[in-house]
Amino acid sequence: MARTASLSFPLTGARAGNVAYLGAARCRRKFEVYYPDGFLDETYLVAERSYKERSHLEWAAQLGPAEFRKLLARGQFQEIADIAIRIESRTNLLFSFEKMALRDALKTTAGARLFATELYAFLWARGSPQRKFEDWLQALADLPCKQARVLTWPVATVFGFLARPDKHMLLKPLVTRKAAKAYGFDLQYQAQPSWPVYRSLLTFAAVMRRDLDRKPGFKARDMMDLQSFIWVQGAQEYEP
């Protein structure tokens, strides 16, 4: 099985240390109620990690940087869009209305071209993370929409999460906000996708990783483990 790269985001910014450690300990204990062996728990691997990891490995095989560049060079923008949608569709990471809005937006040649070129730039191009993320948000905002808007936090973050879980985190607003509150981290969430909020999310992930590394069984392999930890804190299915 392919091994994802180690996490490399720094703990910086005014809110990097703003954590209530009692809340952090409570969040870890809640996770242990369901998965006593942490990120090594066999039930956890089946219930939370395996399907995300399968999607990542499928993405790496079909839309890794070399394969992605070849498709772009051939002008196969619709093929790129179709692969991305197909891989995401095998997960439960987007709501149905988000899936439909994205499919509708990528049916046009112009929409598929914009999506494919800007997604590659976001994932693999050189440049500052801020500039690449902001360009990606603008591309999503510019996609044609019929009923529901395409630019939501889950759509903006799901493809980075599936393609590069060593660097990118998924933001599901309700669950992530509940988890940050329980943890004691000031996420300062805003509904409109933006770099400052995403940067805050990455800092939250770094804080969690730092704290969880201290406990046997909780060394995060990548953002998939950290996103699953967030999910257990905030999802209704994990409420007592």
Sequence and secondary structure as in RCSB ss.txt:
>XXXX:A:sequence
MARTASLSFPLTGARAGNVAYLGAARCRRKFEVYYPDGFLDETYLVAERSYKERSHLEWAAQLGPAEFRKLLARG
QFQEIADIAIRIESRTNLLFSFEKMALRDALKTTAGARLFATELYAFLWARGSPQRKFEDWLQALADLPCKQARV
LTWPVATVFGFLARPDKHMLLKPLVTRKAAKAYGFDLQYQAQPSWPVYRSLLTFAAVMRRDLDRKPGFKARDMMD
LQSFIWVQGAQEYEP
>XXXX:A:secstr
            STTTT   HHHHHHHHHHHHHH TTGGG HHHIIIIIHHHHHHHHHHHHHHSHHHHHHHHHTT
 HHHHHHHHHHHHHTSS S HHHHHHHHHHTTSHHHHHHHHHHHHHHHH  S HHHHHHHHHHHHHHS  SSS S
  HHHHHHHHHHH TTT     HHHHHHHHHHHT      SS  HHHHHHHHHHHHHHHHHHTTSTT   SSHHH
HHHHHHHHH GGG  
